[in-house]
Each structure stands twice: as structure tokens, then as C-alpha cells.
Amino acid sequence: MTDLVTERLVLHPISVEEAERMVSGRPDAETSWEPGFPTADDVSVARRFLERCSVTGDPRPFGPYAIRRRSDRRVIGGVDFHSPPDEHGHVTIGYGIVPSARGKGYASEALRGLLSFARAGGVVSVKGDADHDNIASQHVMTAAGMLPVGEDARVRYFAVTWAGTAT
């Protein structure tokens, strides 16, 4: 599986071994983690990935990706597909950046890279959500091209559907 490269980032597909290291909190000798990585959410994503691998096999390329800065190769967060596309070509995404790397546009850049990959891979639509008070996450999705499509008492929902691909 090859990395996805953006202007300032490398989105690296996480392997089983890398997910196990995230859960244990110990990087390998070749990997540098930004302080604060992995977050509790990153560990949760890694555990979900390991469970999925044991039950249905490795979902890559529709699994989690480590977000690395190209300048220093440090892992600063993660972006992931919650599962492979469903029978209609829809996927749901999630993302997170460690606090020390926030506010620099990395999350939006990583999400744009993942959306571009999804579109090129035949995905029809991508969905995401953010708590009402998480304005930064809502901004990330809109900056990446996703639009608000609804809300409930807890979250706002966002999506992007590409012209000519909707079913």
C-alpha cells in the first residue's frame, strides 16, 4: 500500500504492527511521534482496526492513516475511513491532530487528500460529523469541501457527493 502525499503531509496507511504499537504507546525505532500522539481517539481507531482485521481482514486502503509532516516525518495525527465503502459507495471518515500541531491547516489538508483518494477510488459520497461545540472540526470539513447536511441534538452532519457519481 502506498502513501498518499499532499503538499505538506504524508498519509501513511497503518499496518497491523503499527496499530499494535499505537495501542501499546511505543513507536518503532524508525517512527517519530509528535508529543501527545497517539491520543485516546487514535488508540480507539487502532483497536477498531485490529478488531476489523481479525474478523474480516485488512480493510486497506479503506482503513486508518497516520498523518505525518513531510518536513520532519513526525506523526501528528490520524485520518481514517470507518469502514470500506458500503454497497452504495458511501464511506464515513474521522480525523484528529495532536494539540501542538492544531491550527496550521493540517487536518483540512489531510482530509482533502483522503477525499481525493476516495473520489479517485470510485467512492460516491463521504460523510462525517462533529459535535455542535466543535467549531474547529466543522471548519475542517467545510475547508475540505464537505457541506453541512443536517444535525441532531448532539452533532452536525457533513457530506460531499460528487457530480455524476450519485446513485
C-alpha positions as CSV (number, residue, x, y, z in Angstrom):
1,M,0.0,0.0,0.0
2,T,1.4,3.3,-1.0
3,D,1.4,6.6,1.0
4,L,-0.9,9.4,0.0
5,V,1.2,12.6,-0.4
6,T,-0.1,16.2,-0.1
7,E,1.8,19.5,-0.2
8,R,2.9,19.3,3.5
9,L,1.8,15.8,4.6
10,V,2.2,12.1,4.1
11,L,-0.9,10.0,4.8
12,H,0.6,6.6,5.7
13,P,-1.8,3.5,5.7
14,I,-1.4,2.0,9.2
15,S,-0.4,-1.7,9.3
16,V,-1.4,-4.2,11.9
17,E,2.1,-3.9,13.5
18,E,1.8,-0.1,13.6
19,A,-1.7,-0.3,15.2
20,E,-0.4,-2.6,17.8
21,R,2.4,-0.1,18.6
22,M,-0.2,2.7,18.9
23,V,-2.2,0.7,21.3
24,S,0.9,-0.1,23.4
25,G,2.1,3.5,23.2
26,R,5.5,2.6,21.8
27,P,6.7,3.7,18.4
28,D,9.3,1.7,16.5
29,A,12.9,2.9,16.0
30,E,12.1,4.5,12.6
31,T,9.0,6.4,13.6
32,S,8.9,9.7,15.5
33,W,5.6,10.7,17.2
34,E,4.7,14.3,18.0
35,P,4.3,14.7,21.7
36,G,0.7,13.8,22.6
37,F,0.4,11.1,19.9
38,P,-1.3,8.7,20.0
39,T,-4.4,10.4,21.6
40,A,-7.1,8.3,23.2
41,D,-9.1,8.6,19.9
42,D,-6.0,7.3,17.9
43,V,-5.8,4.3,20.2
44,S,-9.5,3.7,19.8
45,V,-9.1,3.8,16.0
46,A,-6.1,1.4,16.2
47,R,-8.1,-1.0,18.4
48,R,-11.1,-0.9,16.0
49,F,-8.7,-1.5,13.0
50,L,-7.1,-4.5,14.8
51,E,-10.6,-6.0,15.6
52,R,-11.7,-5.5,12.0
53,C,-8.5,-7.2,10.7
54,S,-9.1,-10.2,12.9
55,V,-12.8,-10.5,11.9
56,T,-13.0,-9.5,8.2
57,G,-9.4,-9.0,7.2
58,D,-7.3,-5.9,6.5
59,P,-9.6,-3.1,5.0
60,R,-6.8,-1.2,3.4
61,P,-6.9,1.1,1.5
62,F,-10.1,1.9,3.4
63,G,-8.7,1.9,6.9
64,P,-6.7,4.3,9.1
65,Y,-3.8,6.5,8.0
66,A,-1.2,8.2,10.1
67,I,-0.7,11.8,9.3
68,R,3.0,12.7,9.0
69,R,4.5,16.1,8.3
70,R,6.8,15.9,5.3
71,S,9.2,18.3,6.8
72,D,10.2,16.1,9.8
73,R,8.3,12.8,9.2
74,R,6.7,13.1,12.7
75,V,3.3,11.5,13.2
76,I,0.9,14.4,14.2
77,G,-2.4,12.6,14.0
78,G,-4.7,10.3,12.0
79,V,-7.4,10.2,9.4
80,D,-9.5,7.2,8.7
81,F,-12.3,5.5,6.8
82,H,-14.5,4.0,9.5
83,S,-15.1,1.1,7.1
84,P,-14.8,0.2,3.4
85,P,-17.5,1.7,1.1
86,D,-20.9,0.3,1.5
87,E,-23.0,-1.3,-1.3
88,H,-23.9,2.3,-2.5
89,G,-20.3,3.6,-2.5
90,H,-20.7,5.7,0.8
91,V,-18.0,6.0,3.4
92,T,-17.7,7.8,6.8
93,I,-14.5,9.4,7.9
94,G,-12.8,10.6,11.1
95,Y,-9.6,12.6,11.8
96,G,-7.6,14.2,14.6
97,I,-4.5,16.2,15.1
98,V,-2.4,16.4,18.3
99,P,-3.0,19.7,20.1
100,S,0.6,21.0,19.4
101,A,0.0,20.7,15.7
102,R,-3.5,22.2,15.5
103,G,-4.4,25.5,13.9
104,K,-2.0,25.1,10.9
105,G,-4.4,23.6,8.4
106,Y,-3.0,20.1,8.7
107,A,-6.4,18.4,9.4
108,S,-8.1,20.1,6.4
109,E,-5.1,19.2,4.1
110,A,-5.2,15.6,5.3
111,L,-8.9,15.4,4.8
112,R,-8.7,16.9,1.3
113,G,-6.1,14.2,0.5
114,L,-8.3,11.4,1.7
115,L,-11.3,12.8,-0.1
116,S,-9.3,13.0,-3.4
117,F,-8.2,9.4,-2.9
118,A,-11.8,8.3,-2.1
119,R,-13.2,10.0,-5.2
120,A,-10.5,8.5,-7.5
121,G,-11.3,5.1,-6.0
122,G,-15.0,5.3,-7.0
123,V,-16.5,6.4,-3.7
124,V,-19.8,8.2,-4.3
125,S,-20.0,10.2,-1.1
126,V,-18.1,10.8,2.1
127,K,-19.9,11.6,5.4
128,G,-18.6,13.0,8.7
129,D,-19.9,14.6,11.8
130,A,-18.8,17.0,14.6
131,D,-20.3,17.9,18.0
132,H,-22.1,21.2,17.9
133,D,-19.5,22.9,20.1
134,N,-16.6,21.6,18.0
135,I,-16.4,24.5,15.6
136,A,-12.8,23.7,14.6
137,S,-13.8,20.3,13.3
138,Q,-16.8,21.7,11.5
139,H,-14.4,24.2,9.8
140,V,-12.0,21.3,8.9
141,M,-14.8,19.6,7.0
142,T,-16.1,22.7,5.2
143,A,-12.5,23.7,4.3
144,A,-12.0,20.3,2.8
145,G,-15.2,20.7,0.6
146,M,-17.8,18.9,2.7
147,L,-21.1,20.6,3.3
148,P,-23.5,20.6,6.3
149,V,-26.4,18.2,5.6
150,G,-28.2,18.0,8.9
151,E,-28.0,17.9,12.6
152,D,-29.5,16.3,15.7
153,A,-29.3,17.2,19.3
154,R,-25.7,16.1,19.6
155,V,-23.9,16.7,16.2
156,R,-23.9,18.4,12.9
157,Y,-23.5,16.1,9.9
158,F,-21.4,16.9,6.8
159,A,-21.1,15.2,3.4
160,V,-19.7,15.5,0.0
161,T,-21.2,13.8,-3.1
162,W,-19.5,14.1,-6.4
163,A,-21.5,15.0,-9.5
164,G,-22.0,12.2,-11.9
165,T,-21.4,9.5,-9.2
166,A,-24.6,9.7,-7.1
167,T,-26.8,6.6,-7.2
